[in-house]
Amino acid sequence: MTAPSSELSDLAAALGVATSFTDWQGTTVEVPAESIEEILTALGVDPQDPAAALAEHALGPWRRMLPPVVVTTTGAERDVPVHVPHGDPVEVEVRLETGGSWVLPQVDRWVDPREVDGALVGEATFRVAGDLPLGYHTLVATSGSTVAEAALIVTPARLELPERGWGVAAQLYSVRSQRSWGVGDLTDLTDLTVWAGAGLGADFVLVNPLHAAEPVAPLEPSPYLPSSRRFFNPLYLDVEAVPEFGELPAADRARIRRLGRTVRDRAAHAERIDRDRAWTAKRKALELVASVPRRAGRELDLQAYRRRSGRALTEFAIWSVLAEQHGNDARAWPTELRDPRSPAVAAFAAEHADGIAFAEWLQWLLDEQLSGAQAKALDAGMRIGTVHDLAVGVHPGGADAWRLGDAYATGITVGAPPDPFNQVGQDWLQPPWRPDRLAELGYAPFRDLLAAVLRHAGGVRVDHVIGLFRLWWVPQGRPASEGTYVHYDREALIGILALEAQRAGAVVVGEDLGVVDPDARRYLGERGILGTSILWFERGEGGGPLPAERWREACLATVTTHDLPPTAGYLAGAHVQLRAVLGLLTRPEEEELAADRAEQDVWLAELRRRGLLPEGADVEATVAALHRYLTLTPARLLGAYLTDLVGDTRTQNQPGTREQYPNWRVPLSGPDGEPMLLEDVFASARAAALARVLGG
């Protein structure tokens, strides 16, 4: 490995690629030149002659009349450079998304012309006023017979923070009822929100990502490695809640109920959730339900959904049927099928219209059941309702990567640099979006997925929200520690996030844990994006507990997170013991346990100092005291994990593992380790007591 030359460093800086970074220990780390070159190649730049590549990059804006996209905020003026042959007149207007247009004034600013490809090009400057309405507008520049268009996105300067409230966080797949098919479904979500809202006074239920997985087994267990973030996972459908189910012949209804009963019986005492078995059975059932003719009104609704979802839905459905035929990873398909716009794909789609219609129908059902869940949450008295989780990225061979093509970088995966919990770094196996292609597309893929996630939600949690500022890119074949940060346009991404949230009337929570630039947290706060505060990680000077009064106001505060054991397990050192069994510790288990115990003792001493925890308190009382501490903070939102409400101890996800531990496959269980059904949750005195702590 070699250090980058000054010319390579200049080129990298121009494209937002970091050549050095500060690690979790405060040390400056130089990025190997080889890694930088591979990342630049993934961005479409030839790094072999950095000086020439930099000069070519600098000419890029001069070769186009308008920038690919202009993003601004209400109340702020924005100047737009326009390039035309030197001396030619030009006019610019804004065409509003709601109709009408505004002519932009030209700013009296001289910019020296530049020779580009043998011709002299001039630059004129036009000003976008600060009083344009929010939305997605179009800039139109006209010079003689030449016309150019670009997206103009006006975003809110700041979201209003929510009123103080509290809610429940749950891994929906683990929350099973007496009638669900081995996996928690959207009726279970509906019932959970009604219980939490009407019964406990909660304001929201935060669920794991419900993004689309593979169409056939084997299904990826991690909800954070989806096939598509734009669409949802039909695994969560309640088959018997589909109206057409009731119109099936009695024999078919009985067959479907037998399918469900078989899955439930096998799942009753299983230690792992079996998504493959559940989805295989549900798919058979849904194919039967799909055969029922829809009444006229429902058919109109389905067609309206198809029109609203547009080409994205069609391509997702085509991918789904292709995956059934050729496997769930599009990278392994025949070459002619890897391009969604190829003649071979068009021919395939024509031959498989029924399968494509079925995949689209499943998404319409999901839209319907998600709508019902949110409506019931609000009817139950929740001020926010369902809060969906937005994963960082997608599977490299999944539907989004296939249909969006070069919007994603090839030969690169996303991860995280070394930190105290993963000292060799992390590789999440997901391709990153190319910042240049996102801009060229007017951020349409990002806009679309946010609108879809927020369509039937009162909020969204953005996993690894710092990825909207910078992402850790890892060249394939290299360890995660040899990656580096690639920067994104935060004004654009955070602005669009705020715009879609404001349009939906939704709250935004950013998961800003780990190695985070303090300036990023400041910026998120200024835009009205809540951060995430985990009790165990909130430390003040000297490493002791951060006093409750000094916690952030703009945050969702919880005791734990899905990457740690439930609090009862954490207090018992389960996270240390598990990492020891899996060989993930960097020092002896006894030493790690002692250090963890010392950190916990400091927090427990703080609880006693505040009169929240009596001496000799049991685990349940300690869990309650830790949550009571949250109520002393100014945090706008407080959260309790459902696992803590019922006394569960098992870890849902152990970072840094894949097959060594059943991540994302652990059913909700009680203190005794036995699987716990939703009906038992509703009757739990322990859950009701902890809810009173947060809601009282």
VOGU-3710 file (C-alpha; in Angstrom, 3 decimals, decimal comma):
1> mtapsselsd> 0,000/0,000/0,000  1,248/3,461/-0,887  0,369/7,008/0,105  -1,559/9,067/-2,475  0,310/11,669/-4,516  -0,676/15,321/-4,199  -2,324/15,162/-7,650  -4,384/12,102/-6,641  -5,339/13,803/-3,385  -6,532/16,893/-5,279
11> laaalgvats> -8,621/14,770/-7,613  -10,108/12,834/-4,708  -10,970/16,051/-2,857  -12,762/17,418/-5,922  -14,987/14,323/-5,984  -15,621/14,231/-2,250  -13,366/11,254/-1,530  -11,467/11,518/1,744  -7,749/10,770/1,613  -7,465/10,687/5,402
21> ftdwqgttve> -9,826/10,474/8,351  -9,836/10,596/12,140  -10,515/7,207/13,679  -12,398/6,366/16,874  -9,211/6,792/18,921  -8,598/10,310/17,583  -5,748/9,228/15,318  -5,381/10,532/11,760  -5,338/7,627/9,304  -4,031/7,990/5,741
31> vpaesieeil> -6,054/6,121/3,111  -4,015/3,896/0,766  -3,656/5,224/-2,772  -4,911/1,895/-4,112  -8,228/2,281/-2,283  -8,626/5,850/-3,497  -7,969/4,828/-7,097  -10,541/2,021/-6,961  -13,162/4,342/-5,490  -12,489/7,000/-8,124
41> talgvdpqdp> -12,861/4,350/-10,807  -16,255/3,433/-9,342  -17,203/7,106/-9,687  -16,438/6,964/-13,395  -13,086/8,755/-13,196  -9,808/7,436/-14,574  -7,219/7,979/-11,801  -4,180/7,000/-13,858  -3,525/10,642/-14,841  -4,966/12,570/-11,883
51> aaalaehalg> -4,062/16,029/-13,197  -5,814/15,402/-16,526  -8,829/13,866/-14,780  -9,080/16,886/-12,481  -8,973/19,300/-15,413  -11,679/17,291/-17,183  -13,803/17,276/-14,045  -13,516/21,068/-13,739  -14,864/21,490/-17,278  -17,952/19,394/-16,538
61> pwrrmlppvv> -20,243/22,235/-15,370  -19,175/24,390/-18,340  -20,288/21,717/-20,799  -23,877/21,916/-19,667  -26,283/24,831/-19,759  -27,758/24,197/-16,293  -26,612/22,216/-13,276  -28,333/18,816/-13,106  -30,277/19,876/-10,003  -30,566/22,903/-7,735
71> vtttgaerdv> -31,654/22,422/-4,126  -32,508/25,349/-1,890  -34,477/26,133/1,269  -37,360/28,467/1,914  -36,192/31,902/2,976  -32,808/31,543/1,286  -31,827/32,979/-2,087  -29,825/30,765/-4,404  -27,704/31,780/-7,391  -27,702/29,470/-10,418
81> pvhvphgdpv> -24,884/29,489/-13,009  -26,011/29,163/-16,633  -23,522/28,386/-19,426  -24,003/29,478/-23,039  -21,726/30,419/-25,924  -19,956/33,589/-24,854  -22,074/36,664/-25,632  -25,326/34,800/-26,355  -28,448/35,979/-24,495  -30,260/33,596/-22,132
91> evevrletgg> -33,454/33,640/-20,074  -34,392/31,398/-17,141  -37,786/30,662/-15,621  -39,137/28,371/-12,926  -42,095/26,176/-13,807  -43,885/25,331/-10,582  -45,037/21,774/-9,945  -48,527/23,109/-9,246  -48,640/25,129/-12,482  -47,575/28,636/-13,394
101> swvlpqvdrw> -44,073/30,014/-13,780  -41,703/32,634/-12,382  -39,074/34,451/-14,424  -35,733/34,593/-12,634  -33,761/37,842/-12,538  -30,186/37,877/-13,793  -27,521/38,930/-11,330  -24,964/41,517/-12,447  -21,896/39,366/-11,945  -18,948/39,031/-14,304
111> vdprevdgal> -17,352/35,606/-14,723  -14,478/35,225/-17,164  -15,411/33,039/-20,140  -13,640/29,731/-20,580  -12,549/27,815/-23,625  -14,300/24,456/-23,711  -13,719/21,978/-26,526  -12,473/24,724/-28,829  -15,331/27,176/-28,163  -15,608/30,132/-25,770
121> vgeatfrvag> -18,291/29,575/-23,142  -19,697/32,280/-20,901  -21,411/32,074/-17,534  -24,480/34,071/-16,554  -25,912/34,062/-13,037  -29,611/33,959/-12,167  -31,138/34,220/-8,711  -33,793/31,961/-7,194  -35,788/33,985/-4,677  -36,345/32,775/-1,120
131> dlplgyhtlv> -40,142/32,934/-1,344  -40,699/30,132/-3,849  -43,180/27,519/-2,609  -41,927/24,196/-1,312  -41,774/21,414/-3,853  -40,234/19,889/-6,937  -40,119/22,507/-9,661  -38,327/22,783/-13,009  -35,739/25,317/-14,112  -35,955/26,116/-17,838
141> atsgstvaea> -33,146/28,022/-19,576  -33,654/29,299/-23,139  -30,963/30,712/-25,419  -32,099/31,041/-29,033  -33,201/27,579/-30,132  -31,395/25,857/-27,254  -33,501/24,872/-24,237  -32,296/23,098/-21,101  -34,171/21,891/-18,044  -33,095/20,995/-14,520
151> alivtparle> -34,836/20,041/-11,294  -35,296/22,810/-8,725  -36,134/21,476/-5,277  -37,282/23,902/-2,576  -37,090/22,344/0,882  -38,202/23,487/4,342  -35,535/25,198/6,396  -36,615/23,297/9,493  -39,152/20,719/10,591  -41,210/21,431/13,675
161> lpergwgvaa> -40,180/19,205/16,568  -42,884/16,873/17,879  -44,539/17,408/21,221  -43,122/15,386/24,079  -44,308/11,796/23,818  -43,335/8,176/24,123  -43,672/4,966/22,193  -42,819/1,296/21,759  -40,106/-0,115/19,492  -40,659/-3,616/18,117
171> qlysvrsqrs> -39,214/-6,082/15,639  -42,495/-6,859/13,911  -41,435/-10,263/12,552  -40,877/-11,405/16,159  -44,276/-10,213/17,419  -46,546/-13,166/16,706  -50,157/-13,707/17,686  -52,297/-16,824/17,974  -53,434/-16,383/14,380  -50,340/-15,111/12,563
181> wgvgdltdlt> -48,363/-17,489/10,365  -45,149/-17,874/12,343  -44,149/-14,249/11,651  -45,697/-11,051/12,950  -47,896/-9,454/10,297  -49,661/-6,155/9,605  -52,744/-7,149/11,567  -50,418/-7,834/14,496  -48,952/-4,366/13,958  -52,462/-2,912/13,960
191> dltvwagagl> -53,329/-4,698/17,192  -50,025/-3,683/18,770  -50,638/-0,005/18,002  -54,210/-0,147/19,328  -52,975/-1,744/22,567  -50,110/0,709/22,941  -52,196/3,735/21,997  -55,564/3,103/23,591  -54,345/0,912/26,439  -51,031/2,503/27,413
201> gadfvlvnpl> -51,260/6,045/26,067  -48,299/5,638/23,705  -47,834/8,020/20,782  -46,062/5,725/18,328  -44,845/2,237/17,503  -41,438/2,059/15,815  -40,947/-1,063/13,708  -37,994/-2,620/11,910  -37,662/-1,965/8,157  -40,558/-3,591/6,288
211> haaepvaple> -38,727/-3,329/2,957  -39,191/-5,946/0,238  -37,157/-9,140/0,474  -36,701/-11,878/-2,139  -39,799/-13,291/-3,880  -38,886/-16,937/-3,185  -36,920/-18,794/-0,520  -34,304/-18,469/0,746  -35,208/-15,069/2,201  -32,533/-12,801/3,645
221> pspylpssrr> -33,254/-12,623/7,401  -31,827/-9,132/7,889  -34,415/-6,387/7,364  -31,419/-4,111/6,809  -30,329/-5,940/3,641  -33,500/-5,700/1,534  -34,090/-6,307/-2,125  -35,875/-2,962/-2,395  -36,386/-0,013/-0,089  -39,040/1,419/-2,403
231> ffnplyldve> -41,456/-1,490/-1,923  -42,625/-3,622/0,992  -42,323/-7,250/2,047  -45,437/-9,382/1,384  -44,272/-11,702/4,176  -46,054/-9,200/6,464  -49,430/-9,569/4,734  -52,318/-11,005/6,705  -53,776/-13,417/4,149  -57,117/-13,796/5,892
241> avpefgelpa> -57,579/-10,004/6,085  -57,623/-9,702/2,278  -61,291/-9,058/1,332  -61,203/-11,602/-1,485  -60,315/-14,352/1,012  -63,906/-14,315/2,248  -65,176/-14,838/-1,308  -63,191/-18,022/-1,903  -65,024/-21,344/-2,053  -65,223/-22,998/1,356
251> adrarirrlg> -62,761/-25,716/0,359  -60,114/-23,157/-0,602  -60,636/-21,191/2,613  -60,191/-24,411/4,570  -57,017/-25,232/2,627  -55,574/-21,806/3,421  -56,425/-22,151/7,092  -54,676/-25,540/7,152  -51,575/-23,936/5,638  -51,588/-21,311/8,360
261> rtvrdraaha> -52,203/-23,822/11,130  -49,302/-25,989/9,978  -46,910/-23,021/10,037  -48,165/-21,903/13,464  -47,838/-25,372/14,970  -44,241/-25,739/13,808  -43,366/-22,223/14,975  -44,967/-22,535/18,417  -41,850/-23,704/20,270  -39,145/-23,106/17,670
271> eridrdrawt> -36,132/-21,119/18,800  -35,839/-19,382/15,434  -38,291/-17,630/13,165  -38,528/-19,475/9,864  -39,282/-16,862/7,204  -38,851/-19,344/4,374  -41,541/-21,694/5,691  -43,910/-18,825/6,497  -43,538/-17,139/3,092  -43,754/-20,367/1,097
281> akrkalelva> -47,087/-21,117/2,760  -48,368/-17,559/2,460  -47,476/-17,386/-1,203  -49,487/-20,539/-1,934  -52,417/-19,037/-0,060  -52,136/-15,672/-1,785  -52,071/-17,329/-5,197  -55,435/-18,868/-4,346  -56,829/-15,533/-3,134  -55,574/-13,784/-6,271
291> svprragrel> -57,816/-16,007/-8,392  -60,955/-14,374/-6,947  -62,406/-11,692/-9,252  -62,284/-8,267/-7,629  -65,391/-6,156/-7,406  -65,385/-3,082/-9,623  -64,411/-0,591/-6,954  -61,443/-2,606/-5,775  -60,261/-3,118/-9,326  -60,358/0,668/-9,830
301> dlqayrrrsg> -58,323/1,087/-6,653  -55,718/-1,416/-7,855  -55,395/0,355/-11,194  -55,039/3,711/-9,424  -52,252/2,231/-7,296  -50,482/0,966/-10,409  -50,681/4,373/-12,090  -49,478/6,146/-8,968  -46,531/3,784/-8,551  -45,531/4,056/-12,207
311> raltefaiws> -42,592/2,400/-13,892  -40,896/1,634/-10,574  -43,652/-0,839/-9,664  -43,547/-2,492/-13,080  -39,783/-2,958/-12,944  -39,937/-4,250/-9,379  -42,565/-6,781/-10,427  -40,536/-7,845/-13,477  -37,491/-8,340/-11,248  -39,598/-10,454/-8,885
321> vlaeqhgnda> -40,708/-12,815/-11,653  -37,198/-12,972/-13,113  -35,923/-13,891/-9,651  -38,422/-16,729/-9,449  -37,031/-18,078/-12,720  -33,318/-17,337/-12,364  -32,596/-16,893/-8,652  -32,736/-14,020/-6,181  -29,409/-12,440/-7,178  -29,612/-10,555/-10,474
331> rawptelrdp> -25,819/-10,531/-10,780  -25,989/-14,257/-11,587  -28,668/-13,961/-14,275  -27,985/-14,379/-18,001  -26,240/-11,243/-19,241  -29,121/-10,124/-21,450  -31,461/-10,028/-18,430  -29,284/-7,826/-16,231  -30,403/-4,620/-17,971  -34,056/-3,788/-17,127
341> rspavaafaa> -34,455/-1,928/-20,434  -33,053/-4,642/-22,696  -35,141/-6,288/-25,439  -34,731/-9,621/-23,636  -36,354/-8,221/-20,481  -39,185/-6,693/-22,514  -39,818/-10,054/-24,168  -39,741/-11,826/-20,796  -42,238/-9,326/-19,367  -44,614/-9,877/-22,272
351> ehadgiafae> -44,491/-13,646/-21,720  -45,021/-13,411/-17,940  -47,736/-10,780/-17,637  -49,725/-12,831/-15,115  -46,774/-13,241/-12,735  -45,975/-9,534/-12,983  -49,590/-8,642/-12,248  -49,450/-10,915/-9,169  -46,347/-9,151/-7,814  -48,007/-5,762/-8,351
361> wlqwlldeql> -51,175/-7,013/-6,633  -49,154/-8,027/-3,566  -47,777/-4,498/-3,268  -51,290/-3,059/-3,532  -52,415/-5,321/-0,687  -49,481/-4,138/1,401  -50,402/-0,528/0,688  -53,953/-1,276/1,825  -52,968/-3,052/5,038  -50,330/-0,449/5,917
371> sgaqakalda> -52,971/2,238/5,461  -55,294/0,394/7,808  -52,598/-0,017/10,460  -51,809/3,702/10,494  -55,473/4,693/10,529  -56,153/2,431/13,510  -53,104/3,794/15,336  -54,422/7,331/15,030  -57,941/6,223/15,940  -56,471/4,668/19,098
381> gmrigtvhdl> -55,227/8,086/20,187  -51,647/8,009/18,955  -50,334/11,396/17,859  -47,713/9,863/15,541  -48,709/6,268/14,847  -46,446/3,920/12,946  -42,809/4,958/12,588  -41,064/3,035/9,821  -37,346/2,297/9,706  -35,356/3,143/6,574
391> avgvhpggad> -32,389/0,845/5,961  -29,042/2,237/4,769  -28,998/0,366/1,477  -30,036/-2,664/-0,536  -28,809/-6,074/-1,639  -26,368/-5,749/-4,569  -28,340/-8,294/-6,599  -31,775/-7,117/-5,543  -34,579/-5,264/-7,271  -33,413/-1,706/-6,571
401> awrlgdayat> -29,830/-2,353/-7,657  -31,144/-4,012/-10,831  -33,717/-1,408/-11,824  -31,671/1,686/-10,889  -28,472/0,460/-12,547  -25,587/2,917/-12,482  -27,205/4,991/-9,764  -25,252/2,532/-7,612  -21,471/2,237/-7,636  -20,085/-1,095/-8,804
411> gitvgappdp> -17,114/-2,814/-7,201  -17,854/-1,046/-3,907  -19,714/-1,944/-0,730  -20,834/0,198/2,202  -19,649/-0,334/5,743  -18,138/1,399/8,735  -14,591/2,139/9,860  -13,101/0,428/12,900  -14,737/1,468/16,176  -14,715/0,232/19,795
421> fnqvgqdwlq> -17,293/-2,495/19,058  -15,897/-3,630/15,686  -12,194/-2,930/15,713  -11,579/-4,316/12,220  -14,401/-2,277/10,667  -17,643/-3,469/9,074  -18,697/-4,399/5,552  -22,472/-4,337/5,086  -22,314/-5,878/1,583  -24,472/-3,114/0,080
431> ppwrpdrlae> -23,625/-0,980/-2,948  -23,628/2,783/-2,307  -25,460/5,349/-4,330  -23,190/7,390/-6,571  -23,571/11,022/-5,499  -23,021/12,271/-9,057  -25,708/10,005/-10,520  -28,170/10,935/-7,781  -27,761/14,576/-8,777  -28,125/13,716/-12,479
441> lgyapfrdll> -31,401/11,976/-11,654  -32,676/14,962/-9,680  -32,586/12,741/-6,579  -35,702/11,000/-7,914  -34,818/7,544/-6,452  -34,374/9,076/-2,994  -37,546/11,131/-3,313  -39,563/8,097/-4,401  -38,483/5,792/-1,612  -39,104/8,441/1,069
451> aavlrhaggv> -42,574/9,146/-0,290  -43,332/5,407/-0,277  -42,072/4,831/3,274  -43,972/7,860/4,605  -47,186/7,257/2,669  -48,846/5,444/5,599  -46,631/6,484/8,505  -46,382/9,179/11,131  -42,621/9,070/11,151  -39,449/7,513/9,834
461> rvdhviglfr> -36,258/6,429/11,553  -33,304/6,785/9,196  -30,739/4,118/9,993  -27,172/5,465/9,896  -28,416/8,951/9,026  -24,797/10,087/8,800  -24,791/8,224/5,486  -26,630/11,250/4,079  -23,452/13,226/4,808  -20,775/10,642/4,078
471> lwwvpqgrpa> -20,594/6,891/3,611  -17,738/4,510/4,247  -16,920/2,975/0,834  -14,985/-0,290/0,786  -13,479/-1,524/-2,515  -14,489/-5,137/-3,029  -11,736/-7,539/-2,082  -10,290/-5,198/0,521  -10,870/-5,317/4,284  -13,288/-2,751/5,690
481> segtyvhydr> -10,386/-0,962/7,375  -9,011/-0,007/3,928  -12,086/1,950/2,894  -12,665/5,669/3,140  -15,433/8,233/3,335  -17,217/9,524/0,248  -19,177/12,707/0,814  -22,723/13,442/-0,347  -24,643/16,691/-0,764  -26,162/17,051/2,687
491> ealigilale> -28,161/20,131/1,679  -29,919/18,045/-0,958  -30,435/14,771/0,920  -31,422/16,245/4,291  -33,513/18,872/2,528  -35,472/16,275/0,526  -35,913/14,186/3,672  -37,373/17,242/5,416  -39,595/18,065/2,433  -41,106/14,596/2,216
501> aqragavvvg> -41,594/14,492/5,999  -43,331/17,871/6,029  -45,620/16,808/3,205  -46,518/13,652/5,128  -46,827/15,461/8,473  -44,224/13,066/9,816  -41,493/13,031/12,435  -37,925/12,150/11,392  -35,492/10,367/13,707  -31,905/9,962/12,574
511> edlgvvdpda> -29,821/7,123/14,010  -26,634/9,096/14,627  -24,660/6,653/16,763  -21,044/5,603/16,282  -18,289/7,721/14,740  -20,132/10,967/13,962  -18,829/14,423/13,111  -20,293/16,791/15,761  -21,046/19,260/12,969  -23,388/16,697/11,417
521> rrylgergil> -25,387/16,430/14,648  -25,576/20,220/14,821  -26,816/20,411/11,248  -29,474/17,737/11,812  -30,713/19,636/14,842  -30,926/22,858/12,862  -33,096/21,114/10,252  -35,452/19,625/12,860  -34,215/16,036/12,506  -34,223/14,207/15,841
531> gtsilwferg> -31,112/12,309/16,854  -30,869/9,031/18,775  -29,680/8,844/22,377  -29,026/5,458/24,003  -28,649/5,610/27,777  -25,593/3,363/27,971  -23,765/5,551/25,411  -24,598/8,956/26,937  -21,449/9,905/28,815  -20,180/13,187/30,165
541> egggplpaer> -16,727/14,436/31,036  -14,547/11,694/32,447  -16,729/8,967/30,958  -19,405/9,049/33,641  -23,140/9,248/33,002  -24,256/12,384/31,196  -26,647/14,165/33,578  -30,215/13,841/32,366  -30,642/17,602/32,148  -27,793/17,816/29,612
551> wreaclatvt> -29,205/15,323/27,125  -30,337/16,643/23,772  -33,877/17,845/23,438  -34,052/16,960/19,747  -33,751/13,198/20,104  -35,470/9,869/20,610  -34,128/8,583/23,931  -34,118/4,870/24,799  -32,223/2,665/27,209  -31,092/0,131/24,626
561> thdlpptagy> -31,086/-0,568/20,880  -31,697/-3,578/18,629  -27,924/-4,127/18,362  -27,674/-4,758/22,116  -29,447/-7,343/24,257  -32,706/-6,274/25,906  -31,940/-4,427/29,118  -32,484/-7,461/31,367  -29,923/-9,352/29,281  -27,557/-6,392/29,170
571> lagahvqlra> -27,579/-6,126/32,968  -26,574/-9,809/33,095  -23,654/-9,217/30,706  -25,256/-11,205/27,878  -23,592/-9,045/25,233  -20,143/-9,855/26,600  -20,872/-13,551/27,046  -22,257/-13,842/23,521  -19,274/-12,093/21,958  -16,977/-14,390/23,944
581> vlglltrpee> -18,745/-17,489/22,603  -18,526/-16,093/19,065  -14,854/-15,161/19,385  -15,437/-11,441/18,942  -13,637/-10,144/22,022  -10,233/-8,478/21,828  -9,428/-9,163/25,496  -10,226/-11,978/27,964  -13,879/-12,502/28,843  -13,284/-11,915/32,555
591> eelaadraeq> -11,610/-8,604/31,830  -14,394/-7,556/29,456  -17,075/-8,531/31,974  -15,328/-6,586/34,724  -15,114/-3,483/32,567  -18,754/-3,799/31,576  -19,803/-4,331/35,173  -17,880/-1,215/36,188  -19,667/0,866/33,540  -23,045/-0,456/34,649
601> dvwlaelrrr> -22,248/0,206/38,301  -21,574/3,858/37,504  -25,011/4,151/35,927  -26,717/2,286/38,768  -25,000/4,594/41,250  -26,394/7,565/39,332  -29,888/6,076/39,567  -29,490/5,631/43,327  -28,146/9,157/43,724  -31,312/10,441/42,096
611> gllpegadve> -33,545/8,287/44,262  -34,736/6,172/41,347  -33,319/2,812/42,432  -33,458/1,361/45,946  -30,690/-0,888/47,230  -31,294/-4,549/46,488  -33,697/-3,848/43,615  -34,378/-6,796/41,322  -33,906/-6,809/37,548  -37,461/-5,660/36,775
621> atvaalhryl> -37,153/-2,702/39,140  -33,742/-1,821/37,690  -35,117/-1,843/34,144  -37,935/0,421/35,292  -35,502/2,811/37,007  -33,358/3,092/33,875  -36,438/4,028/31,865  -37,550/6,462/34,558  -34,217/8,222/34,093  -35,230/8,940/30,503
631> tltparllga> -38,194/10,946/31,776  -35,782/13,351/33,499  -34,197/14,280/30,169  -35,550/17,003/27,837  -35,803/14,480/24,961  -38,888/15,098/22,832  -39,494/11,374/22,271  -38,925/8,504/24,693  -38,979/4,873/23,672  -39,145/1,456/25,263
641> yltdlvgdtr> -38,335/-1,703/23,353  -41,087/-4,300/23,477  -38,471/-6,783/24,662  -37,935/-4,604/27,747  -41,665/-4,275/28,328  -42,003/-8,061/28,608  -38,652/-8,902/30,230  -37,034/-10,635/27,249  -33,284/-11,269/27,487  -32,235/-12,575/24,061
651> tqnqpgtreq> -30,315/-10,454/21,561  -32,044/-9,733/18,246  -28,851/-8,875/16,358  -25,163/-9,318/17,105  -23,200/-6,890/14,877  -20,204/-8,375/13,146  -21,832/-11,778/12,670  -23,864/-13,403/9,957  -24,252/-17,152/10,329  -22,639/-17,479/13,759
661> ypnwrvplsg> -25,788/-16,169/15,458  -29,490/-16,254/14,412  -29,674/-12,510/13,807  -33,182/-11,174/13,140  -34,676/-14,626/13,741  -35,286/-14,524/17,496  -38,979/-14,642/18,523  -40,271/-12,335/21,231  -39,918/-14,188/24,525  -40,667/-13,715/28,187
671> pdgepmlled> -38,182/-13,691/31,086  -38,191/-17,499/31,057  -36,974/-17,598/27,450  -40,226/-19,129/26,179  -41,773/-17,550/23,074  -44,445/-15,016/23,988  -47,512/-14,322/21,867  -49,075/-10,927/21,347  -52,129/-11,885/23,397  -49,798/-12,531/26,353
681> vfasaraaal> -48,195/-9,129/25,838  -51,600/-7,466/26,095  -52,171/-9,160/29,463  -48,677/-8,460/30,821  -48,678/-6,561/34,110  -44,936/-6,036/33,658  -45,499/-4,273/30,341  -48,255/-2,101/31,760  -46,057/-1,096/34,698  -43,116/-0,064/32,526
691> arvlgg> -45,490/1,843/30,232  -46,701/3,839/33,244  -43,104/4,813/33,957  -42,727/6,462/30,561  -46,265/7,715/30,123  -46,995/8,828/33,630
//
